[in-house]
Structure formats: structure tokens, C-alpha cells
């Protein structure tokens, strides 16, 4: 069984393509069951983040995963195929190690992706689609990421998406002391953004969420007001900066809502940062004169700066990954011999028990212990030597030499020579 990694990310596709193949977290378990569905995919996990959607599969037919991805999202294969990448076995292992270590992220070395991969593994395990092969691969992946982060400077001076959002806002307002910030959502990314914006000491910060109770811990930590999601349309004019990151399948902020807000603001500038996938803010909003709308791709351009200083760390990380890929592939190869080893040991154990039982009967009969031990050793030796001896006797022609060479290598018969 081979491992394959199939996906689409910020390197291969723009945001409007990536959002078409994003997965709803609440429906992920059903999607995993659907992917296996009695077909050629035997094990599977799905990673779906703002910047990437990836399928990790144990299968002999990777094309089946491509067809399934297109079918699941009701898309023609030809519409997404130019943006897809597919890594077979060795390259799939390398790819997963690199992703978890932050080497394939929009922000080099960012730690958030490791947590997202762990969540993908947990979701697959809970759905029952994580078998022995992928489970072992994920565990190795997490260990490699930890090694890379602890022994290299890959995460040094990291620029996060949240920090980039603050940086872009300061381009418009210079200082944020007089600005009011609205966060929409209550997930990890919003919490990171709240932490970064809090450091800039804006005049007021608020969090809007579909379930206000979920937003309260973040609000209490960073001294934010809490709004219900349905209040955003009414309260939007009062905010200068809007940062949104939810799991909504449809945009939450439309063109009409923003137009009304701008009119109420008398066309004062409005910075909007959309960190969601699919997007929370309609793309048409970007065309409005007084709106500065930034997407994930825009933030990516900001965080790319300064990566040159981490090139040495990248080289070190790649060396670690190369060695760990070889280690994992060795484990996969040896795993194929496990049934043979188990059968060999079972056969030897049966012979041992048989000879032991026979020896015990002789002792109970009163035979001399030294004679019983001699008979035990001879009987066990004969049983263990019978298979290779018989194989040598039965082999003919060229096969006899091959069997002789194999037996010699196994028992180290020519080691003294």
C-alpha cells in the first residue's frame, strides 16, 4: 500500500480557487467516510486550512482521490486539475514532514500548521479512517516537526498572519490609538489577531460571533466588547478596522452592507482583513473607493519579507527531514516482512513446545536427565535444520546455488573466510 498526498495550496492557486475545495469542519467526518466508501482508498485524512486543502491517502489508485475531490465539491476535474499537486509515497512523506515543520507555509516556520495537522489526524482517527500506515506517518510527522523546531532557527523572528494584519492597518492609519477594531469569529486566528492588535492599543476592540458565549473568553482576556453576529450590519459604521475569520460557507459581509457603512461613516477609510476560507467578505467590496480590503494572499506578500535571513535554518531543516524520510521508508519496508517473521517464530515456538513436552514425559518416566537434555537438543536442532536442508536437497541447477548462497548468508557460514 502506497501513501499519497494530494492537494492545493497558496503556492499553486489563488484564494478564489482554494475556497472552492475547502471543507466544512462540521462535515469532515462524513467527507472522510465518503472518500473511503468501499473504493480504492483504504486510509485517509483531510487537512483543510486557510491556505491549503490536502488529502493524505493510503491507496494504489491516487487518481480516485482526484475524482472524488472534484465530485465532492461538484466541480469538473478540469477546473481544479491545473492547480493540484500529487506526491507519491516518498515525496508524500517528505511533503507532510515539510508542511508540519512550517517549511511549506506562507509564513516560514509558523507553528499554527502543526496544530492543524494534529487536528486533521484526530478527526480521521475519530472517523475511523486512520489506519496503521497513516497513523504511524502522522506520529513521525509530529516528531519531525518538533525536532526541526527545537534544533534549528526556523521559527526565529517569525512574522505571523496576525502581525501582518496589524502592519497593513498601520499603513492606512499610521497609529492605531484612535481606531476601533471589530473581530468577527472566535477561533484561534481571531485570538492571535486580538493579541497583536491589543499591543497597538487601539481605542476600542469588539468581537462578534454567532455564539457570543464562545467569544467571551477572548473578550475578557483582551478587554473587548462582545456582539452578536446579527448586530454587525448595524454596528459596522462605528469601526475603522474589521478582521474576519469564521468557518461560514457563505460571505457574512456583502457589498450592500459595506456601502451603507461607508455612507454612515461619511466615507472615512475602512480597513477590512479577510482571513477566512471560504471568504467572509464579498470580493466586490474591494472595488469601493474608501475600503482597503486585504485577503490571505495580500498578507502572504507581507510575511514573505525577511525569509532570506532564515535560509541557513531551512538547509538544516531539510537535512533533518531527508534523514527522517529515509527512516520512515525503512520502517515501511520492514513492515512488509512482519508476517513472515511472525510465521517463522510461530513455527519455531511449536517445535520448542513439542520437544519440551516430550522431554518432560521422559523425565517423569525416570530417564536420566543428561540423556533427556541430549535428546531435547538433538530433536530441536533437527526440527530447525530440516527446512533449509530440505530446500538445499530439492533445489536443482542454478536454483541450488542461489539457495546455498542464501542459507550461507543467513547463518553466516562463510564469516570466518
WOBEL-V638009 format. One record per pair of residues at least 6 apart in sequence whose C-alpha atoms are under 6 Angstrom apart, sorted by sequence separation. I is the first residue (numbers start at 1). J is the second residue. D is the distance in Angstrom with one decimal. If there is no record, write none. Layout:
I|J|D  I|J|D
//
This chain:
47|53|5.6  102|108|5.6  103|109|5.9  124|130|5.4  47|54|5.1  70|77|5.4  102|109|4.0  286|293|5.3  46|54|5.8  102|110|5.4  46|55|4.7  45|55|6.0  45|56|5.2  44|56|5.5  44|57|4.4  359|372|5.8  43|57|5.5  100|114|4.9  43|58|4.9  42|58|5.6  212|228|5.9  42|59|5.8  41|59|4.7  206|224|4.8  208|226|5.8  210|228|5.9  40|59|6.0  205|224|4.9  206|225|4.4  207|226|4.9  208|227|4.4  209|228|5.5  210|229|4.9  206|226|5.7  207|227|6.0  208|228|5.3  209|229|4.9  271|291|6.0  273|293|5.9  208|229|5.2  269|290|4.9  270|291|4.9  271|292|4.8  272|293|4.7  273|294|4.8  274|295|5.0  275|296|5.6  355|376|5.9  269|291|5.9  179|202|5.4  180|203|5.6  182|205|5.8  184|207|5.8  177|201|5.6  178|202|6.0  179|203|5.5  180|204|4.7  181|205|4.7  182|206|4.9  183|207|4.7  184|208|4.8  185|209|5.0  237|261|4.5  23|48|6.0  177|202|4.3  178|203|5.1  180|205|5.8  182|207|5.8  184|209|6.0  22|48|6.0  176|202|5.0  177|203|5.4  237|265|5.6  252|280|5.1  253|281|4.8  254|282|5.3  186|215|5.2  241|270|6.0  243|272|5.9  251|280|4.2  162|192|6.0  240|270|5.0  241|271|4.7  242|272|4.7  243|273|4.7  244|274|5.2  245|275|4.9  246|276|5.8  251|281|5.2  255|285|5.2  162|193|4.6  241|272|5.8  244|275|5.9  245|276|4.3  251|282|5.9  10|51|5.3  9|51|5.5  9|52|4.1  8|52|5.7  97|141|5.2  101|145|4.4  8|53|5.6  100|145|5.6  109|154|5.2  7|53|5.5  109|155|4.6  7|54|4.1  6|54|5.6  6|55|5.1  5|55|5.7  5|56|4.7  4|56|5.9  4|57|5.2  3|57|5.7  3|58|4.6  2|58|5.5  2|59|5.6  1|59|5.8  2|60|5.9  181|239|5.7  180|239|5.0  183|242|5.9  180|240|5.4  181|241|4.7  182|242|4.8  183|243|4.8  184|244|4.5  185|245|5.5  179|240|5.8  181|242|5.9  183|244|5.7  185|246|5.0  13|83|5.6  12|83|5.3  47|120|5.4  46|120|5.9  8|84|5.0  7|84|5.5  7|85|5.5  6|85|5.8  45|124|5.2  6|86|4.5  5|86|5.7  5|87|5.1  4|87|5.6  4|88|4.7  4|89|5.5  44|129|5.5  3|89|4.5  43|129|5.2  2|89|5.5  5|92|5.0  43|130|5.5  4|92|5.4  43|131|5.7  29|127|5.4  164|299|6.0  159|303|5.8  154|313|5.2  153|313|5.4  152|313|5.6  148|317|5.6  106|300|5.7  107|303|5.9  50|277|5.0  19|277|5.5  19|278|4.5
//
